[in-house]
Amino acid sequence: MKPNNNTISAFDPEIRQIEEEIVDFISKKGSEFTGKHPHVSMVMIYFYIRKRLTQRDLQALTGLSAGSVSKAIRQLIDMNMITKDIIAGTHTHIYSMEKIPFISPRFLLATGRYIGNIEEELKEMKKTLIENKERMKELEGYDRIYNTITRILGLIPLTEVFMRTLEKGLV
């Protein structure tokens, strides 16, 4: 069974490498404060970047076994983070994350405490993308990866204010 090559190869190899580094970084760090297994975090991040994926796509992207991908998908469906549909005219399931779902206040508090720690690493990733822009800007996926990092970095200054407001509301 082959992965959906259109989905997997949608990014040029250099951009795909950067995507893998971002997913690896966020899934490992994210699982430290969310309590989610790194595989679940990794699958969730691919949905955030790519929006719609099949189980085969996820196997090809993550290198995980069919069982591990299936387990992660079930957990994300149970958490209402992704939805499941069938591709018309096939028996293939397609899973989607249209938007980032509501997350608990406890998760947000843990995220807020952690976010400052990753800011420097994200700035370094963005710097690398900027320094290599002329060489990489035409590659498929460059803009999506650059915009994802930029959005995350844009939210960091708001984190402290948001966390104080959230903590007041929870007390």
N, C-alpha and C positions, 0 to 999 in steps of 0.2 A: 504494500500500500504506500503510495507516494504522498508526500505533503502537498498541499496546494501551493504550487510554485509561484503563482501570482501573488499570494499573500506573503510568502517567505522572502521572495526576491524583490519585493516592492522597494527595498532600500538598496542602494549601492553597497558593495562590500565594506568600504571604509565607514560609512554611516552605520551599517549593520554592526560593525565592531564597536562603535561608540554606543549604540543602543544596548548591546550586550553588557558593556561596562556599566552603564547607568542602571540597567535592570539588576545586575549582580550587586552593585553597591547598595541600591535602595532596598532590595529584597533582604539582603543580609542585615543591614542596619535596621530596617523596618521591623523585622521579626524580633529584634532585641527588645523593642518597647511595645509592640502590639501583642506579643505572645503568640502570634500566628506562626505556623511552621514556615520556614523559608520557601518551600515549594509553593505554598498558597500565596505568599507575598509576591513571589516571582510571577506567577500566573496573573495575579491581579494587576501588576504593573504592566505586563504586556497588553492586557485589556485596556488600560488607561492610555497607552501609546497607540495601539492599533485598532481599538474599538470593537471589531468583529473578527472572531477566529473560530476555526474548527478545532476539534481535539487533535487531529493530525498536525494542524498548523502549530499548536502549542507544543506537541512532542518535538517537532523539528526546531522550533525556536528555543526551547528550554533544554533539550537533551534528556528530558525526564521520560520514564517509562509510561506506557499507556495507563497503567494502574495509578501511578502517582498523579498524572494529569487528571484522570477521571475523579480521583479523590479530591483534588484541589477544586475542580469545577463543581462538584457536589457541594462542597463547603461554601463556595461563593454563591451558588444558587440558593442554598439554605439561608444565607445571610442577606439575601435580596440584593446582592451586588452585581449580579449578571443575570441575563435572561436567556432562555433557550428557545430556538426556532428550528424549523426544518427548511433546508434549501429547496425551493420549488423544483419538482421533477426528480428529486433524489431522495435517498434515505439518510442523507448526511445532516447532522445537527450543526447549527451555527450558534455560537454564544456571543452575546453583546453586552457591552457596558456603555450605555448612552451618556451617563453623567456619573460623577462621583456620588455615591449614595450617602445618606445621612449617617454620621458616625457618632458614637456615644461621647458624652462629655469626658469620661475617663480616658478614652482613646485620644481625644483632643488635648487633654492636659499632658499626657505622656508625650505626645507629638511635639507640643510646644516646648517642653523641657529639652527635647532632643534636637530640635531643629537648628538651634545655634551651633551645635557640634558639627553639623554637616555643611554649614554655610561656606566654610573655606574650601572644602572639597568641591562643592558645586561651582564656586567662583573659579577654581582651577580648571574644571571641565569647560566652563564657558570661555575662559581665556584661550584654551587650546583650540576650541572651535573658531574663535575670532582670529587667532593667529594663522589658522590654516584655511580661512574662508575662501580666499581666491582659488585655492586648489580644490576645495570641497563644495563650494556653493552650488554647483550644477548637479551634484550627486543627489539622487532621489532619497528623500528623508532628512536631508540636512536641516531644512527649515523646521520640520516637526521636532527634531531633537533640540535644536537651538531654542525654539520657542518654549518647549517644555521646561528646560533649565531656566530660561529667563523668567517664566511665570512663577516657578518655585522661588527663585531669588527675589522676585518682586513681592512675594507674600511674607518673606521673613521679617521685614521691618514692622509689619502689622501684628506679628505673632505676640510680642510682649504686651501690647495694648489689649489684644483679644484675650490673652491668657488671664490678665488681671480682671477683665470683665467677666469671663467665664467663672473664675474662682469666686468672685463676689456673688454670682448667681447661684453657685453650688453651696455656699456657706449658709 
